[in-house]
Amino acid sequence: MDRDAREDIASLRLVNKALHRLATPILFRYFNACFPTHDLITPDDWAARLLGISQSPVIEEVQRLNIGFETSISYRGLERCLFEAAFVLPALVHACNKLTALRIDGSSASKSDVEIMDHEVNQNLFMKTVEHVLRRIIPNAGSYSLQTLEMTLPLTHEFAKLADISIGRSPKPYRQPLLYFMKDLKHLHLAVSDNSGSGGQRYYSSVETKRHRKHPNTSYAASFFNIAMLPDRLHSLSISATHILDMDMLGICNLRNLRELQLNSVKISQEFLADISSRNLSTLKSVELDQVELKSGTWESMLLEFCVLPHLERFWISSCGYARDGTSQDLAPGLWPPMDDPEVIETLNYRDKYALGSLQRHVNQVRTLAGCETFTEYDYRFAELPCLETLDLE
């Protein structure tokens, strides 16, 4: 909901009691507890407001809660806010008895904020706050069921910390905050945001942060993927990285009811990705792949595997190719395509794009049978290519 709409609804609450009752659930259903973006709001005022909300009746209406950073606007009082957040955010979450979605964004696009969070003390304080927030979900587990968790943190090292305290031998829930409630999650989004140093970005290179130099993303990839293993019945899984992470580290024993799969900046073997597809044959409806590198096999074979999914209504692929350290590295072009003219598949195997055409035709056929509008020729331009069988005959 945009700012103007919120202001209009807030004004309606003041008209009379009837409109107050109608507008209050709409206004507070999605609540933003992110750090301030305006220097006129002091850390003390921010904390007092959140504590006031947590103690008011409107907290019963909150279903989705956002905490952490919101925009790229820097805030002078951030360090003080980190201290206040350690007290007010866990209390706020504890008071949300109807919470079904939690978004934690530990990454700021502001250069000054990034410098502040690059200090170990500040980042550790934020992560301790996140840990206490997750622990506060536990006492309310009987009152509501958290369905959606979206978590963006700068480094895989932060996820490793959460994995260490959540995947252990202790049966006590307070020792395993993630394990306790994540088993019932339906939607999970995990993202790593620190793209500094070598390999963090394709076309640009930024000065490596001190924390990434100390804790490289690739060194803690296994723990990052361990978090994704915790839910038992996921409907949607989204994984986004910066430095290319090896997704073969992810255990897929629980990925059996997926409807949506989104992958960004990972490398994976064809066998592993095909196994995920086959395990979710009857449920998978949407697949989005961005900068996904195959370690083995070919995109031709993988895309044809997707063609057997009977309910696949959406498939999107962008800047995917082959890992330069995998068994299929001979199919990878020597250079990246121009930044302003990206390729959907970066490949030396011309059959890959014909296979993509077959998949795009399959998706449109599924959408037609489902009564949905088909993708246009602009969106699915490879659907116009001849099928592979015709190509073989020629």
Sequence and secondary structure as in RCSB ss.txt:
>XXXX:A:sequence
MDRDAREDIASLRLVNKALHRLATPILFRYFNACFPTHDLITPDDWAARLLGISQSPVIEEVQRLNIGFETSISY
RGLERCLFEAAFVLPALVHACNKLTALRIDGSSASKSDVEIMDHEVNQNLFMKTVEHVLRRIIPNAGSYSLQTLE
MTLPLTHEFAKLADISIGRSPKPYRQPLLYFMKDLKHLHLAVSDNSGSGGQRYYSSVETKRHRKHPNTSYAASFF
NIAMLPDRLHSLSISATHILDMDMLGICNLRNLRELQLNSVKISQEFLADISSRNLSTLKSVELDQVELKSGTWE
SMLLEFCVLPHLERFWISSCGYARDGTSQDLAPGLWPPMDDPEVIETLNYRDKYALGSLQRHVNQVRTLAGCETF
TEYDYRFAELPCLETLDLE
>XXXX:A:secstr
  HHHHHHHHHHTTT HHHHHHHHHHHHSEEEEE   STTS HHHHHHHHHHHHTSGGGGG  EEEEE  SS   
TTHHHHHHHHHHHHHHHHHH TT  EEEEE     HHHHHHHTSHHHHHHHHHHHHHHHHHHGGGTTT    EEE
EEES HHHHHHHHHHHSSS   GGG HHHHHHTT SEEEEEE    STTS SS      HHHHHS GGGGHHHHH
HHHTS SS SEEEEEEEEEEEGGGS  TT SS SEEEEEEEEE HHHHHHHHHHTTTT  EEEEEEEEESSS HH
HHHHHHTT TT  EEEEESBEE TTSTTGGGS SS   TTS  SB  S THHHHHHHHHHHHHHHHHHHTT    
 TTTTGGGGS  HHHHHH 
